[in-house]
Amino acid sequence: MTRDMLKFVVEHLKDWDPLFQYAGILLIAGIPFAEAIVATMAGTILELPLIGVFLLGIVGNLLSVMIIIAPFHALFRWLRNRPNKKSGFVRRRSKRAREIFDTYGVPGLALISPLIASGHIAAFTSLAAGTGKRKVILWHTLSIVVYSAVGLAVGLFLKARLIE
């Protein structure tokens, strides 16, 4: 699926003004399932400056993940701490989800999820399991930086193959 997304993105951005190409890279990086990896590959193939593409991939993806982390962290904290008769059920479920989640952890989920699902889903899952907001932000930021770098490397490889 990533190859088709990449082809679609490159074909649509190649004739745009460079300023709009940068804006497109930023927006694509924020789309779940495309994320920074597709955005940075596309920017590299379009021969945009690597540092700019790298930073736009990170910023676009990170902003969209933060949009999930901030409100859902507050919601899950409220659900776990609300003082009513039903709070026992929520607390028990949160505790159980946390025990299961602790087996795999935020690092594994953050680093693997872009390959099998989306970093957005992983962030939501981490918060639902009761992980602290700072830990989720840290590991998802690291994951986004890693996948932006991978996107640049793959983009350079694909660009070299297209030239040959």
Backbone torsions as a table, in degrees:
resi	resn	phi	psi	omega
1	MET	NA	-34.8	-178.6
2	THR	-62.5	-38.0	-180.0
3	ARG	-62.2	-42.8	178.9
4	ASP	-66.3	-40.6	177.0
5	MET	-62.1	-45.3	-178.8
6	LEU	-61.4	-45.9	179.2
7	LYS	-60.7	-44.6	178.9
8	PHE	-60.1	-46.5	-178.0
9	VAL	-63.8	-48.5	-178.0
10	VAL	-62.7	-44.6	-179.8
11	GLU	-61.0	-36.5	-177.8
12	HIS	-82.9	-28.1	-177.9
13	LEU	-91.1	-18.5	-170.1
14	LYS	-62.4	-29.3	-177.9
15	ASP	-96.9	2.5	-178.7
16	TRP	-80.4	160.5	171.7
17	ASP	-63.0	143.2	-178.5
18	PRO	-53.6	-35.8	178.5
19	LEU	-61.3	-41.5	178.3
20	PHE	-73.2	-28.5	174.9
21	GLN	-64.2	-43.6	176.8
22	TYR	-61.4	-44.0	178.4
23	ALA	-61.7	-39.0	177.9
24	GLY	-63.7	-41.6	178.0
25	ILE	-61.8	-44.2	179.1
26	LEU	-60.4	-45.5	-179.1
27	LEU	-68.1	-42.3	-179.5
28	ILE	-63.6	-36.4	178.9
29	ALA	-62.0	-24.2	-179.7
30	GLY	-89.0	-3.3	-177.9
31	ILE	-86.2	123.3	176.7
32	PRO	-56.1	143.2	-179.4
33	PHE	78.6	-21.4	172.8
34	ALA	-95.2	-60.4	173.5
35	GLU	54.7	-162.9	-173.8
36	ALA	-64.6	-32.8	-174.9
37	ILE	-65.3	-44.6	179.0
38	VAL	-70.2	-41.0	-179.0
39	ALA	-62.1	-45.3	-178.5
40	THR	-71.6	-34.9	175.0
41	MET	-61.9	-46.3	-178.9
42	ALA	-62.5	-45.8	179.4
43	GLY	-61.6	-36.7	178.3
44	THR	-68.5	-44.4	178.6
45	ILE	-64.1	-33.9	178.2
46	LEU	-76.4	-1.8	177.9
47	GLU	64.7	33.5	171.9
48	LEU	-77.9	155.4	179.5
49	PRO	-55.7	132.1	-172.9
50	LEU	-60.4	-42.4	-178.3
51	ILE	-63.5	-43.2	178.6
52	GLY	-62.6	-43.6	179.1
53	VAL	-63.9	-43.7	178.9
54	PHE	-58.7	-49.9	-178.4
55	LEU	-66.6	-40.6	177.9
56	LEU	-64.8	-38.4	177.0
57	GLY	-61.1	-44.3	179.8
58	ILE	-65.9	-50.7	-176.1
59	VAL	-62.8	-46.4	-179.2
60	GLY	-61.3	-45.2	-179.4
61	ASN	-69.4	-42.6	-178.6
62	LEU	-64.5	-41.7	178.5
63	LEU	-60.4	-43.3	-178.5
64	SER	-69.5	-33.1	176.7
65	VAL	-71.6	-37.4	178.6
66	MET	-64.8	-31.2	177.2
67	ILE	-63.1	-27.6	176.7
68	ILE	-83.3	-43.7	-173.8
69	ILE	-63.8	-47.7	-173.7
70	ALA	-59.8	-57.5	-176.8
71	PRO	-70.9	-35.6	-177.2
72	PHE	-74.1	-30.6	174.3
73	HIS	-61.1	-45.7	179.4
74	ALA	-63.8	-42.3	179.8
75	LEU	-62.5	-49.0	-178.3
76	PHE	-66.3	-36.1	176.9
77	ARG	-63.7	-42.8	178.8
78	TRP	-62.8	-44.7	-179.5
79	LEU	-61.4	-40.7	-179.2
80	ARG	-71.5	-27.2	-172.2
81	ASN	-110.1	2.1	-176.0
82	ARG	-67.7	138.8	-174.5
83	PRO	-94.3	73.1	174.3
84	ASN	-139.9	179.4	-174.9
85	LYS	-63.9	-28.9	-177.6
86	LYS	-83.3	-5.7	-176.1
87	SER	-65.6	-25.9	178.5
88	GLY	-62.0	-42.8	178.0
89	PHE	-61.1	-47.2	-179.3
90	VAL	-63.4	-42.5	179.7
91	ARG	-64.2	-42.2	178.5
92	ARG	-63.0	-44.4	179.9
93	ARG	-65.1	-40.3	178.4
94	SER	-63.7	-40.9	179.7
95	LYS	-64.7	-43.4	179.3
96	ARG	-64.7	-44.9	178.1
97	ALA	-60.2	-39.4	179.4
98	ARG	-64.6	-40.6	178.7
99	GLU	-62.6	-43.3	178.5
100	ILE	-66.3	-44.2	-178.8
101	PHE	-63.6	-36.7	-179.0
102	ASP	-61.0	-23.6	177.6
103	THR	-62.7	-38.0	-176.1
104	TYR	-103.9	-33.2	175.5
105	GLY	76.6	163.2	178.1
106	VAL	-66.5	-43.3	-177.9
107	PRO	-57.5	-47.2	-179.9
108	GLY	-63.0	-43.9	-179.7
109	LEU	-65.7	-44.0	-178.5
110	ALA	-65.1	-37.9	-175.9
111	LEU	-83.9	-24.3	-178.4
112	ILE	-95.4	-32.0	-172.2
113	SER	-56.5	-37.4	179.1
114	PRO	-62.7	-20.9	178.5
115	LEU	-82.0	-30.9	-174.4
116	ILE	-114.1	-18.8	-179.0
117	ALA	-148.5	-106.7	-177.7
118	SER	-155.7	144.0	175.7
119	GLY	-62.6	-27.6	178.6
120	HIS	-64.9	-44.3	178.6
121	ILE	-65.7	-40.3	179.3
122	ALA	-63.8	-40.5	178.4
123	ALA	-63.5	-44.4	177.9
124	PHE	-60.1	-46.3	-179.2
125	THR	-62.6	-42.5	179.1
126	SER	-61.0	-43.8	179.6
127	LEU	-67.7	-40.7	179.6
128	ALA	-62.9	-30.3	179.2
129	ALA	-78.8	-5.3	176.0
130	GLY	98.9	8.6	179.2
131	THR	-69.8	144.1	179.2
132	GLY	-66.2	149.7	-177.2
133	LYS	-59.4	-42.0	-178.2
134	ARG	-62.5	-41.7	-179.8
135	LYS	-66.2	-41.1	178.4
136	VAL	-63.7	-45.3	179.2
137	ILE	-61.8	-45.4	-179.4
138	LEU	-58.0	-52.7	-175.1
139	TRP	-71.6	-32.8	177.6
140	HIS	-74.7	-33.0	173.9
141	THR	-63.6	-46.5	177.9
142	LEU	-59.8	-44.4	179.0
143	SER	-60.9	-43.2	-179.6
144	ILE	-64.5	-40.8	177.9
145	VAL	-63.6	-44.4	179.4
146	VAL	-61.7	-47.3	-178.1
147	TYR	-71.7	-25.9	172.5
148	SER	-67.0	-42.1	177.8
149	ALA	-65.8	-40.8	176.9
150	VAL	-62.3	-42.0	178.2
151	GLY	-60.6	-40.9	176.9
152	LEU	-62.9	-45.9	-178.6
153	ALA	-63.1	-45.9	179.3
154	VAL	-65.8	-39.8	177.3
155	GLY	-60.9	-42.1	177.4
156	LEU	-63.8	-41.9	178.2
157	PHE	-62.7	-46.4	-179.2
158	LEU	-65.9	-39.3	178.8
159	LYS	-62.4	-41.9	178.5
160	ALA	-64.0	-37.7	178.7
161	ARG	-70.6	-33.1	178.3
162	LEU	-69.6	-31.1	-179.6
163	ILE	-74.3	-34.7	-177.8
164	GLU	-66.0	NA	NA
